[in-house]
Amino acid sequence: MANTPYPESYYAASANAVPPRPALQDDVETDVCVIGAGYTGLSSALFLLESFR
C-alpha cells in the first residue's frame, strides 16, 4: 500500500489521489461555507440545499 496517513482499509487502497487546486486569487463572498465532508458537514450541506431551494 502507498505511504498514506490512512490505516490499511478498502478506502485507502481504492481512493484516487486528489488533484492539486490553485489557491484563490480574489475574495469570495458567500452566504454559507461548509467546511469538511464528514457526517456533520454533509448533513449540514444537504439540509441547507433542501431548505433554501
C-alpha positions as CSV (number, residue, x, y, z in Angstrom):
1,M,0.0,0.0,0.0
2,A,1.2,3.6,-0.7
3,N,2.6,5.7,2.1
4,T,-0.6,7.5,3.3
5,P,-1.8,8.9,6.6
6,Y,-4.7,6.4,6.5
7,P,-4.7,3.0,8.1
8,E,-5.0,0.0,5.8
9,S,-8.6,-0.2,4.6
10,Y,-10.6,-0.6,1.4
11,Y,-11.0,3.2,1.2
12,A,-7.3,3.9,1.5
13,A,-6.5,1.2,-1.1
14,S,-9.1,2.4,-3.6
15,A,-9.2,6.1,-3.2
16,N,-8.0,8.3,-6.1
17,A,-5.4,11.0,-5.5
18,V,-6.9,14.5,-5.2
19,P,-5.6,16.7,-8.0
20,P,-3.9,19.9,-6.8
21,R,-6.0,23.0,-7.0
22,P,-4.7,26.6,-7.3
23,A,-5.2,29.0,-4.3
24,L,-7.9,31.6,-4.6
25,Q,-6.6,34.8,-6.1
26,D,-9.5,37.1,-5.1
27,D,-12.0,37.4,-2.3
28,V,-15.1,35.2,-2.4
29,E,-18.5,36.3,-1.0
30,T,-20.9,33.7,0.1
31,D,-23.9,33.3,2.5
32,V,-22.7,29.9,3.8
33,C,-19.5,27.9,3.7
34,V,-19.5,24.3,4.9
35,I,-16.0,23.1,5.9
36,G,-15.5,19.4,5.8
37,A,-17.3,16.4,4.3
38,G,-17.8,14.2,7.3
39,Y,-21.2,13.3,8.6
40,T,-21.9,16.7,10.1
41,G,-20.6,18.7,7.0
42,L,-22.6,16.6,4.5
43,S,-25.7,16.6,6.7
44,S,-25.5,20.4,7.0
45,A,-24.9,20.9,3.3
46,L,-27.9,18.6,2.4
47,F,-30.1,20.4,4.9
48,L,-29.2,23.8,3.5
49,L,-29.7,22.6,-0.1
50,E,-33.1,21.2,0.7
51,S,-34.3,24.1,2.8
52,F,-33.4,27.0,0.6
53,R,-34.3,25.9,-2.9
